[in-house]
């Protein structure tokens, strides 16, 4: 008898590709990086707690440079508060 895998998940963990500072990211991948739901991002940028996206052909896109700066300041604030 052969062994049948019980999961479709890969056996190795893949690291996400680093963000290109000159690039742009869509809402869902940005939410995944920030570790929040995409609707939370919408609330945050409307409350000026997160960088606002720009519209490219009607699609809200985040500048990766702003996202990286926000992530850096956010992780710095978490380590100072701990």
C-alpha positions in Angstrom: 0.0 0.0 0.0 1.2 3.5 -0.7 0.9 6.4 1.6 -1.6 9.1 0.6 -0.9 12.6 1.9 -3.7 13.9 4.0 -3.0 17.6 3.3 -2.5 19.7 0.2 -0.2 21.9 2.1 3.5 22.0 1.1 5.8 20.3 3.5 8.3 23.2 3.5 7.5 26.7 4.7 7.9 29.3 2.0 9.1 32.8 3.0 7.3 35.7 1.2 9.3 37.6 -1.3 10.7 40.9 0.1 8.8 44.0 -1.0 10.4 46.1 -3.7 10.5 49.7 -2.3 9.7 51.1 -5.7 6.7 48.8 -6.2 3.1 48.7 -5.2 0.9 46.2 -3.3 -2.8 45.5 -3.4 -5.1 45.5 -0.4 -5.2 41.8 0.5 -1.5 41.1 0.3 -0.9 44.3 2.3 -3.4 43.2 5.0 -1.6 39.8 5.1 1.7 41.5 5.7 0.3 43.7 8.4 -1.5 40.7 10.0 -4.9 42.3 9.9 -8.2 41.9 7.9 -8.4 44.0 4.8 -11.4 45.9 6.2 -9.2 46.9 9.2 -6.7 48.5 6.7 -9.6 50.5 5.3 -10.6 51.7 8.7 -7.0 52.6 9.6 -6.3 54.6 6.5 -9.6 56.5 6.9 -8.5 57.3 10.5 -5.0 58.3 9.3 -3.4 55.3 11.1 -2.1 53.7 8.0 -0.7 55.0 4.7 -3.5 55.8 2.2 -3.5 53.9 -1.1 -3.4 55.5 -4.5 -5.7 54.5 -7.3 -4.0 52.9 -10.3 -6.6 52.2 -13.0 -9.3 52.2 -10.3 -7.4 49.7 -8.1 -6.3 50.9 -4.7 -2.6 50.2 -4.4 -0.2 50.9 -1.6 3.3 52.3 -2.2 5.7 49.7 -0.9 8.1 52.4 0.4 5.3 53.8 2.6 4.3 50.3 3.7 7.9 49.4 4.7 8.2 52.6 6.6 5.0 51.9 8.5 6.0 48.4 9.3 9.4 49.6 10.5 7.8 52.2 12.8 5.1 49.8 14.0 7.6 47.1 14.9 9.9 49.7 16.6 6.9 50.9 18.7 6.1 47.3 19.7 9.6 46.6 20.9 9.8 49.9 22.8 6.5 49.2 24.6 7.5 45.6 25.6 
